[in-house]
Amino acid sequence: MTDTVKKMALNRKTYKYFTPKISSINAGLSEKEKLEFAYKKFVLADVFQNGMILEAEKPFSVWGLGKGGELLTVTLKKGDSVIEKIAGKIPADNSFRTEFSAVPASFDEYTLEAEANGEKIKIENILFGKVFFAGGQSNMEWKVAWMYNANEFVSESLNKYVRIYQTESHPLDGGQGAEYPLKPQFFGSAGKWLDGSNANDVYAATAIGYVFATEMFKLYGETSPIGIVNTSVGGTYAENWLSREALESDDSLSALAKALGKYIPENDWNMKGEDNFGQMSANYNLKIAPIRYCRFRGIIWYQGENNVTDCNYDFFEKINARLISMFRKTFRMTDGAMIAAMIAPRKYFADETRLGSFFVSQAKLQNSKTLKTGVIAQYDIPVKAVSGLPENEYHPTDKIPLGKRMAAAMYRLEKQTLSGISPQAKTPSYENGELKIPIAYTDRIETIDENRTESGIEVLLNEAWEKVPRGDIAYKDGRIVFKTEKPRVVRYNYTQLQTDGNIRSTDGFPLLPFMYPIKS
């Protein structure tokens, strides 16, 4: 009997929970999905650091690199008690992945120990709780320190049971113009776990993410730690986050990407200079692939400012549908939920209806059958501008109302079996002098501001748009109803600035913008 076999036999006898389950990090992945790495030393993935939070109540993975053929042991402890120990040989490709049994949520601290060839790695102060993935562009990346009223918020919200894994926006030497990897990476996220009880850490965290996390802690009755894994990068398009495998496995989407000049073949990779970070799949490879074995309870997503100016809204819708599918598969989210925030109203175009068209594209995310998804609007939230006029502001600085709204939406969506959180109009009908607009995802609506005379609904009569007074609308049998001549088109909150919308569900979610032609 070899020494290795003797050790494994001893482990089976000594440790009640011993299970020999170690595989390569690339086992079961397609060629395009496999993680690229250069083995130099025994390490765990970047996300494994002191003070981390792991998703509770689901089996969780531990993965890393080590010398092929060496005996690896990975042990989860609570205090001096061994909860579970896994041992076996590291695969020949110098990578390993293990999977531990689910651990319940609690405020108890755990320790993870990994050992191979006499080298030891110890990760301490691990909590098990509810962990959410946060992604998108600059409004998700926007830090607490830049937030309106940041000092007051931080002083009132420090919480040792909230922790944020904050990745660097551009971790590669050379920044945005660096040579971004063509393939998914084992390393790359360059993240750090931030402690929610440390003010300096909180100031460096995603503002939306931290507000969301502190609110979720309250909504769950302060019974579970809350973790956020944030990968957002300002200035990115939705397609920057989609894997090449997810794109190329969809022939129609791949053809559309090529027709629009979005697809970049290998020979043209890293030829965009300062825009290298914006290549399709670039941020998937560097920011999502390194955390692909994390488990999440849900996703919060805030992206679109780049795509609205891109004006390829059909492509945007298709990319988002594939993103949802990819997230579900990559993070094994069989029972998760996703909340996507519409971008804030801003004067993007000379044609003030262009943003309305984009809002409709964003609203379609809510109809996903792949993953429970809700879309929330924010046109009713006053803009606190960094400088200049609010109508020109990309980055509303008061992130508290939206962060809380995302939390309320996530908490409610988790309890549902299907997608949908905000009131959403369906195809209207015109009968006997009345326009009837079915409203899904709510059983009751109300007006946001009783002092305003407009409803936000407009009808196209002949060649002129006419606003429908708030007092003229009623809500009957799940439909908005009002008297009017037969219009050619009806729309809601379709202009760029936030002056038009005045309708929401009674639980606080604004009606999503829409536009429908009225059939003859």
Secondary structure, 3 states (H helix, E strand, C coil): CCHHHHHHHHHHHHCCCCCCCEECCCCCCCCCCCCECCCCCCEECCCCCCCCEEECCCCEEEEEECCCCCEEEEEEEECCEEEEEEEEECCCCCEEEEEECCCCCEEEEEEEEEEECCEEEEEEEEEEEEEEEEEECHHHHCEHHHCCCHHHHHHHHCCCCEEEEEECCCCCCCHHHCCCCCCCECCCCCEEEEECCCHHHHHCCEHHHHHHHHHHHHHCCCCCCEEEEECCCCCCCHHHHCCHHHHHCCHHHHHHHHHCCCCCCHHHCCCCHHHHHHCCCHHHHHHHHHHCCCCCCEEEEECCHHHHHHCCHHHHHHHHHHHHHHHHHHCCCCCCEEEEECCCCCCCCCCCCHHHHHHHHHHHHHHCCCCEEEEECCCCCCCCCCCCCHHHCCCCCCCHHHHHHHHHHHHHHHCCCCCCCCCEECCCEEECCEEEEEEECCCCEEECCCCCCEEEEEEEECCEEEEEEHHHCEEECCEEEEECCCCCEEEECCCCCCCCCCEEECCCCECCCEEEECCC
